[in-house]
Amino acid sequence: MIQEIQALRPKVNLTGSAKKLHARLCRLVGQAVADFSMIEEGDTVMVCLSGGKDSYGLLDVLLSMQSRAPVSYELIVVNLDQKQPGFPEHILPDYLTKLGVPFHIEEQDTYSVVKELIPEGKTTCSLCSRLRRGILYGVAEKLGATKIALGHHRDDMMETMVLNMLFNGALKAMPPKLRSDDGQHVVIRPLAYVREAELASYATLRDFPIIPCDLCGSQENLKRQEVKALLKDWEDRYPGSGDSMFAALSNVRPSHLLDPQLFDFSSFERTSR
């Protein structure tokens, strides 16, 4: 069945810079998928497509890898239509129909809820993201999806770590693979090793029909934007610092932190010679 669907999809012949970048994205995604066992035999992966550059890139790469992956998996694309004013409802269905991939459009008016509950001038991301997450979990259950793929990339993970350190007093980032609190859903982030700049370049080369977000996308003074600028400035001043910070996410020493729940400081004693 999967082979039949793939055979019906229009062929995309990439050349030049797009071909080279596509190969790199596939390599990085394949590495992340393998490192964290994100996609397994028989999985139905629900790819959440927002209409932004990151989720377009994610879908494109997963579709490309599907025919040559060592395991067999199915893809179904889901878009959450949050009823934002002026949202071009035709763009994603038209794009996905031409692409020949199964998809589902979920219509939920979270826009009105967010606007009603969040005072003017305050950031909407936290509430919007919680509402989206609950809805997407419900859609995944309805569709029988075994994995939920999100388009968060390497920069998102580092920015989240810095945000949590500066404003939440927690040393945590976005995990590449996450089990929901009720244990019923597994969220994966196959773009974990991919830089945002690479996704932006690829989106331009592929001319994806980008749809801006009228909620969080229009808020320029978010703390995340400030942290993004901070990390960029740091990388400009100290090239390679971003690579070092990202590597730190995989090189954790609990004995050199201050969390007694991760390391038992009270029980160890000096060893004799």
N, C-alpha and C positions, 0 to 999 in steps of 0.2 A: 504493500500500500504506500509506504513512504517513498519507494523508488518510483512508483507511478506518479505521485504528486511532484517529485523533483523533476521528472522528465517533462512535465507540462509547463514548468516555469520558463519564462523567457531567459535566454542566455545573455549574460552581461560580459562583454569583452573589454577588459581593462587594459590600458596601455600606459607607458611612461610612468610618471610619478604616482598615479593612482594605483597602478599594478604593484609597484614597489611597496607603497605604504600599506596596501591591502595585505600583501604577504607578511609584512611585519605585524600587523594587527592580528592576523590569524595565528601567527607564532606565539605572540604574547597571550592571547586568549586561550590557545591550546595549552600553554604552559600552566596558566592559572587553573584551568579546568582540571588538569591532571594533578597538580600539586594539592588541591583541596577536594578532590573527588566530587566535583560539582555536578557532573552529568553522568548518569549510570545507564546501563543497559535497560531499555524499555521505558525510559523516562518520557513523560509528556511535559515539556518545558513551556511555561506560560511567559512569553516575552512581553513585558510592559512597555508599550510604545507611547511616549508622551507627545511626540512630534518635535522633540529637540534633537540636537546633533548627536548626543550620546546614545540615546535609545535607537536612533536610526543606524548608527554604526554597529551597535550590539546586534541588532537583528541581521544586518548585512553579513557580519562575520559568522554568526551562528548558522545562517543559511548556507554560506559557502563551505563551512566545515562539516555540515551534515552528511554529505555524500562520501566523505573520506574519513570520518571519525571511526575509531576502533570499536565504538558501541553504537547501537541503533537507538535513535531517539526521535520523537515527534516535536514539532513546534506549533504553538498556536499563539497568535498575537492578540493582545488585549489593550484597548485604549479606554481610558476613563474620561468620558465627556462630562466635564464639571459644570457645563452650562455657563461658561464665561461669556459675557456680552461680545458679540462679533466673532465668536469662534467659528472658523471655516469648517463646518461639519463634513464637507465633501472630500477634503484633501486626503485624509488617511484612508477612508474606504476606497477611493479611486486608486491610490497608490498601492494598497495591499491587494486589490483585485488584479491589477496589472502584474503584480509580483507573483501572484498565484499561490499565496500562503493563506491558510485558514486564519480567520480573525473574528473577534467579537468586540463590538462597541458597547460599553456599559454606560448608560446615561444616569447620572446622579447629580442633583443640583447642590453640590458642596459649596459652590461659589457664594450663593445666597446665605448659607449657614455661616461661612467664614466672615462675610461682610457684616452680618448681623451681630456676631459675637465678639469680633475683634475691633476695638476702637480705631477710628481713623488715625493714620500715622503710625500705628503699631505694626510690627511684622506679623505676617500671616502664616509663615512657613510651618511652625510647630503644629498648629491646629489642622492646617490643610494636609500635612503629611500623615497625621494620625487618622484623619477621616479617610484618606486614600488607602492607607494600609488596611484598615478594617474592611473596606469595600473590596479591595483586591483579594484579600483572603477568602471572602465569600465567593467571589467569581471563580477563584482557583478551585474551590471545593465543588462548585456547580459544574465546572468544565472537566473535573477529574485530573487536574494538573498535579504532578508530583513535585515539580520545582517551579519557583517563581523567580525569573531572571530580571534584575534591575540594572540600569545603565550607569551606576556609580563607578567612577574611575579612580585611578591612583591619587589624583589631586584632591578629590572629595575625601578620601580616607585621611590624608595628611591634614587637611583643613579641619576635619572633624576632631582629630586628635588634639590640635592646638586649641580649638574652640572649647573642648571639654576641659582641658588643662587650665585655660585662662578664666573661664566663666562658670564651670560646673564642678570644679575641684575633683575631677576624675581623670584617670589615666586610661583612656579607651578611645578607640576609633570605630570605623565601620568594618565588621568582619567580612571576609570573602564569602562565608557561608554561615547562615544563621537559622536556628530552629525557633519557630514562634513560641510564645509563652505557653500555649496550650499543647504544643508538640505536634500539631496537625499539619504544619506547613514548613517547608524548607526554602529559604530565600538565598539566591546565589548572586554573586557579582562577578561575572566573567571578565569584566574590564579592569579588574583589580591591578593589573600590571601596566595599564595603558595610560599615557599622559593625556590630559585634556587637550593640549595643543595639537596632538596627533589626530584626535577625533575631530577637532575643528578643521584642520587641513583636509582630512578625508571627506568631511561633509561638503566642503567647498568643491573639491575635485569631483565628487559624485553628484553634486547639485541636488541634494536631498531637499524636499519641500518643507522647510523648517516652519514650525508654528510657534510663535512667542507665547510665553505665559503672561496673562494679564494680572495675575495675582503676585507671586513672588518675583517674576521676571521684571516687574516694573518697579521693584523696591531697590534703590541703589545704595541705601545706607545700612544694609544688613551687616551684622558682625561678620558673617561669612565673607562678604566682599572685602571687608577690612583685613581679615586674616589672609585672604587670597593675595591682596596687595602686599601685605607684610612678607609673606613667603616669597613672592616674586622679587621684592627688593632685596631680601636676604640672598636669594640665588644669584641676582645680578652682582651683588657685592662679593659673594663667596661661592663661585661656581662649583657645583657638585654637592652643595649643602642639602639640596632636595633629595638627591640619591641617598645621602647618608641618613637623612631623617626617615625616608621610606624603609631603608634597610633596618633601622632601629625597631620597626614594628615586628620584625621577625627575629629580633635578637634581644629578648627580654631576660633580665637577671632579677628574679624576685628577691634574692638575698641582698641586692643592692638598692632596694626600694624600702618603703616603710609600711608595708601591708602585712600584718601578722597572720592574716587569713591565707596569704599565699606562701609565706615562709615562717617556720616555727623558730622565732628568735629566742624563745625562752628555754628551749630544751637542750640546745647544743652547748657543749663545754669545750674548753681548751683541750686539745689532744696532747698527750705526753710524747716526749721524744723517744 
